[in-house]
Every structure is written in structure tokens, then in C-alpha cells.
Amino acid sequence: MALSDFWDRHGAPRLIKFACGAKPIMELREKVVPMARGEVFELGCGGGINQRLYNPAAITRYAGIDPGGKLLDYARAEATRKGWRADIRQGVGEAIPFPDDSFDTAVCTYTMCSVADQAQVVREMRRILRPGGRLLFLEHGRAPEPEVARWQDRIEPWWKPVMGGCHLTRPITSAVVAGGFAVEPLGARYLPGMPRPLVWTEWGVGVKV
Ligand SMILES: C[S@@+](CC[C@H](N)C(=O)[O-])C[C@H]1O[C@@H](n2cnc3c(N)ncnc32)[C@H](O)[C@@H]1O
């Protein structure tokens, strides 16, 4: 097995799960994920970190997809630990394997950075939501300061292969708006204690209108 294959299969998933559980990230997850209501779909549910934050009393169904590999295994193991009925499937956000208008909430945390086609993924999340359904997002991406953004451009080419295809330069809120959501921004900032090009973060609620 080539070193890069070994890293993708074994090293990157562990590093991603560890990084995604950092304290400042968990504090933001705690603001966003418990807002989920009704029938809930999670995009990129790999790692399973969000599962502990859902309020089971507010949720009637939980489904999630992830492309597969170790991160999907972690998500299934987390569902077993939580002891709830979770419909976790292998799949990609560019072709979400659920019918139109079938969920009340879509949750997308730290995933738009990694998908192949961000615009298509946002369209797909809109498609599977019912009218009035809400997309809860918490993502890192393109920084507003030009100097930081220039560093993101420089770092991204070597960051991506190390971190499972993660981009540093993607738009966040504007991409959700472009996908047909009315967005209520909830916050935007650099996470404390980390290099600024890696941690420009935006979170909010997009409503399917
Ligand atoms: C940085 S991890 C974040 C995992 C999780 N969403 C979280 O908040 O901890 C990015 C996730 O996006 C998933 N992913 C990558 N490409 C994807 C795609 N095309 N569709 C859906 N998920 C994808 C990865 O497998 C991985 O689980």
C-alpha cells in the first residue's frame, strides 16, 4: 500500500476526528447542533461527534451519510454507544440518497470544506428539506481579511492531501444563500488559540423558502 493510501485510510481519519473535537469547536457545536428538530439529516456524519449533542426529545428520526471508511465506522460506533436508532448510510452530499421534502432539519458541520462540489451539495440539502425546513451550518472557510486569505491560498495545496481533501478557501454563508436559503447568521469569528488561516468560522441557520 502506498504511503498516501495508508495515510488516507488510517492517519487522516484519526487526525480529523481529533481536530474536530477541539474545545473551541465543541463549544460552537453545542450552540448549533441542539437546535435540530423533527426529522433530522446530517451531511458528512463521519466521526459521529455531533450525535452526543442532539436532543433526543426534539428529534423523531436521525439519518446521516458519509462517503465511508473509518470515519463512517466511527459514526456507527457512536450510534451504538448512544443507543439510539440511527439510519447511517454510505453516500455523498452531491447525490443525497433520500427523497425530496423528507426532513425538517439538515445539519452540516465542517463538511462543506471537504465535499467535491459545494454548490451541488447545498442544492441537495435544500431538495431533501421540507418547505420551511432549516439547514444548521457550522463551517470553516475563506477568511474576510485579504492578508489571511492570501495565506489560505498558499497553505491549501499541502493542507488538502493531509486533511482528507479539506479546503481552506471556500465561501460559507454566501454559498448557502446562493443555494436558495434565507440565512440568519448566528456568528462568525476566528477560533481562539489556532492559526487564523485554518480557523475562520461561520455558523447560522438557512431556511428553505
Ligand atoms: C472534517 S470532517 C467533519 C466530520 C463531521 N461533519 C464533524 O463535524 O465532525 C469532513 C467530513 O466530510 C465527509 N465528506 C467528504 N466528502 C463528502 C461528500 N462528498 N459528501 C458528504 N460528506 C463528505 C468526510 O468523510 C468527513 O466525515
The ligand as a MOL file (V3000), in Angstrom:
LIG
                    3D

  0  0  0     0  0            999 V3000
M  V30 BEGIN CTAB
M  V30 COUNTS 27 29 0 0 0
M  V30 BEGIN ATOM
M  V30 1 C -13.6660 17.4190 8.7130 0
M  V30 2 S -14.6890 16.0280 8.6200 0 CHG=1
M  V30 3 C -16.0730 16.5490 9.6410 0
M  V30 4 C -16.9290 15.4300 10.1110 0
M  V30 5 C -18.1960 15.8490 10.8480 0
M  V30 6 N -19.1200 16.5100 9.9360 0
M  V30 7 C -17.8920 16.7460 12.0280 0
M  V30 8 O -18.4780 17.8180 12.1420 0
M  V30 9 O -17.0860 16.3410 12.8700 0 CHG=-1
M  V30 10 C -15.3660 16.1300 6.9700 0
M  V30 11 C -16.3630 15.0450 6.6840 0
M  V30 12 O -16.8970 15.2400 5.3670 0
M  V30 13 C -17.0290 13.9650 4.7820 0
M  V30 14 N -17.1440 14.1230 3.3280 0
M  V30 15 C -16.1550 14.2720 2.4240 0
M  V30 16 N -16.6510 14.3580 1.1800 0
M  V30 17 C -18.0030 14.2820 1.2960 0
M  V30 18 C -19.0830 14.2890 0.3610 0
M  V30 19 N -18.8650 14.4510 -0.9420 0
M  V30 20 N -20.3350 14.1730 0.8440 0
M  V30 21 C -20.5520 14.0350 2.1760 0
M  V30 22 N -19.5770 14.0130 3.1030 0
M  V30 23 C -18.3130 14.1290 2.6680 0
M  V30 24 C -15.7870 13.2370 5.2600 0
M  V30 25 O -15.8430 11.8390 5.0870 0
M  V30 26 C -15.7540 13.6490 6.7130 0
M  V30 27 O -16.5350 12.8170 7.5180 0
M  V30 END ATOM
M  V30 BEGIN BOND
M  V30 1 1 1 2
M  V30 2 1 2 3
M  V30 3 1 2 10
M  V30 4 1 3 4
M  V30 5 1 4 5
M  V30 6 1 5 6
M  V30 7 1 5 7
M  V30 8 2 7 8
M  V30 9 1 7 9
M  V30 10 1 10 11
M  V30 11 1 11 12
M  V30 12 1 11 26
M  V30 13 1 12 13
M  V30 14 1 13 14
M  V30 15 1 13 24
M  V30 16 1 14 15
M  V30 17 1 14 23
M  V30 18 2 15 16
M  V30 19 1 16 17
M  V30 20 1 17 18
M  V30 21 2 17 23
M  V30 22 1 18 19
M  V30 23 2 18 20
M  V30 24 1 20 21
M  V30 25 2 21 22
M  V30 26 1 22 23
M  V30 27 1 24 25
M  V30 28 1 24 26
M  V30 29 1 26 27
M  V30 END BOND
M  V30 END CTAB
M  END
